[in-house]
Amino acid sequence: MIEAARAAARSRGTYYSAQYARIAKRRGPNRAAVAVAHSMLDTIWHLLTNGTLYVDPGADYFDRRRDPAIQAKKLAS
């Protein structure tokens, strides 16, 4: 799983690459790889349990999640 996490971290424009970059900046590359591997396992478990397909949230997920303008739109809707 660590190898898969490192491969996902090298991909461009994905949720896992953004997650790896954010964690590696603070905690280092090894801990970031373990965290991404854990997230991947968690995602796999949810997909198999619910029988759904994976939809990548995108590399800008963390920016969108914390953007006050986007959150204000959600509350207004």
N, C-alpha and C positions, 0 to 999 in steps of 0.2 A: 504494500500500500504506500510505503514511503516513496518508492520509485514512481508510482503513478501520481503521487502528489507533486513530486519534483517535475514530472513531465507536464502536469496541468499548470504548474507555476510558470513554465516557459512559454505556454501558449499566450496568445495576445487577445485582449479584449474579452476575457472570461471572468466570471465571479471568482473562481479559485485563484487565478493569477493576481487579482486585486487583493484577495484575502491574504495570500502569501506575502505580497509586497508590504501590506500594512503591518503584518506581524513580524516579518523579518527585520523591518526598520527598528522595531523596539526590542525584540527578543532574540534575534539571530536566525540564521537560515535553518538550522536543525530543528529548533522548536517550531518554526513556521511550517516546516514540512510535516511534522507530526500533527500540528493543528489542522492543516489542510487534509491530511489523510483521515483524521477523525471526522471532519466535516463530510468528506466523501463517503465514509462508511455510514454515517448518520443519514445522508441523502439516499444511499442505496437501500438501507433498511426501510425508510419511509416509502420509497418507490415500490419495493417488493411487497410491503405490507398493504399498501393502498391500491396497488395495481395501476398506478398512473405513469405518465411519461415525464421525463425530465425536461424542464424549461429553464435554461440558464438565465439568471437575473441580470447578467451583464456586468461589465467592469465598473460601470458607474453606479452600481447598486448602493454602495456605501455613501456616495455623494447625494444621491436622491433621497436616501433614508433620513439624512440629517438636514436637508434643505428646508428652511422655514417656509419658503414660498410654495413648495409642493405640498407640505403638510397643511398649509392654510387652504389650499384648493381642496384637499381631501375632506377637511372639516366643513367646508362650504357646500360640498356636494351632498 
